[in-house]
Amino acid sequence: MLIRSLFRAGTLLALSLPVLAAPVATLFKDPSCGCCSKWGEHMASKQLPLTIAPRSDMSAIKDQLQVPAKLRSCHTATIGKYVFEGHVPADLVQKVLKEKPDIRGLAVAGMPQGSPGMETGAKQPYQVMAFDAKGKQWVYANR
């Protein structure tokens, strides 16, 4: 009887606690883009799975999400309130999600060789840029 009462009390307590849900994570990509899918696989391999949303109107998505024109790449992801444009490494995405900086997002402009999803054997240095909703941009990391 005591065990049953404790079980009920524990169940009621568990039901009254707020649910800690993972943020909504979506990858917007052109249906025919292979490197975008590879970047999504990179993210999933680092415990950052994304729901894929095939889109043919990528410019409209980027405009809506306030991605600066000079930072644009082939795909755009949203995780919670943040935007991740292009081939941003998963460790930096995880850092943003953990530290919650006051930024709109991170971007890797273009498609640099050796970045996540662009592993072709060649590697070129690239910058991961942070940007805010007002359009300000700065170097977040060098890779």
Secondary structure, DSSP 8 states (H G I E B T S, - for coil): -HHHHHHHHHHHHHHHS-------EEEEE-TT-HHHHHHHHHHHHTT---EEEE-S-HHHHHHHTT--GGG--S-EEEETTEEEEES--HHHHHHHHHH--S-SEEEE-S--TTSTT--SS-----EEEEE-TTS-EEEEEE-
